[in-house]
């Protein structure tokens, strides 16, 4: 029986628990873990499953999902006994900057601080444990939307330290859509201010963090290493030209055609689907399909430009308007 095709679901557990249509991307877990990389940055276009994959990582590694092997049974990762043993065994911090789209520096900083405060609120029970002293509790209470920049810069590092001390295991930090605030800062003219704030936050979270096991960031752009990543010499940057994780984001042609078979779509439609929706190449792997378009087609059984108008083009618009002759020529 064909599974229900649910549109816009970014929660991995919701997809699995409700038995909705899902293309197995759990091999990404193994590829990332066995890379051994300390911190990984993966860039992919919008609507390519970045948030869903990050949520999948959280469900797999986080001790909040201890004993939830049912979320992975029958999938590729569950074939390996080694990974069955580590499921649900790490403290995991998951942050998303997807909604940080303010048009001023102060509002952007406040928004990020609120996200961090919300993160700390999830663990407010933790600080009352006997292993923490009054200084620890005082520092915990300093986390707020109006906290000093020096506190904000250390905030995620501090939470990693507390979780490490409590659970006895280092933390995994997942940051989704890291670059959304940076794009708004560039378009709206507060780039330099936000770079200083973000550089300090990222450096303390991903480099000088002795309680970090692994870190991973996703975004649609690679912000120059000379700005926010200038201090991160432990960063593995994976772009659309890299062979790493080439099939982890987006659907391969085999996956698309298998989904069409499952949904009972006639064989004759495969060439039409290929004509409309393939065309991406990641690394040396070609014929990668945009998941949003394919899922929308499977749901509606109608050919359309589903991916159009799903992104903001302010960054490109500003570059074209204000860039020099060489930039405009390159775009053309």
BELDA-V125572 format. One line per field, one symbol per residue. phi: phi as a letter, one per 30 degrees, with the letter a starting at -180 (. if undefined). psi: psi as a letter, one per 40 degrees, with the letter a starting at -180 (. if undefined). Layout:
phi: ???
psi: ???
//
This chain:
phi: .dddcccidccddddddchdeacdcddeeddddddiddbbcccbddicidddddddddddcdddceicdddbdicedddceedddcdicbdbcbbbcecdbdcbddddddddddddddddddcddddddddccddddddedddadcddeddedcededdeddddddcibdccccbchecedddddddcibedddedddeddddddccccdccdbbbbbacbcdeddcdcdccdccccccdcdddhdcdbjcddddddddddddideedddddddddbckdbciccchccddddddddedchbdaddddicbccdddeddddcddeddddddd
psi: hhihhhhehehddddddefihhhhfedddddddedehdhhhhhiiifeeddddddddddddhedfhefedeeheiddeehdddddehfeihhhhihedegfieiddddddddddddddddddfdddeeideiadddddddeehieeiidddddeddddddddddddeeiiihhhhifdeddddddddeffdddddddddddddddedfheehdiihiiaeihhideceedegeehhhhaeeidhfdedhihiddddddddddefhiddedddddddeaeihhbehifhihdddddddddefhhigdeifeihfddddddddeiaddddddd.
//
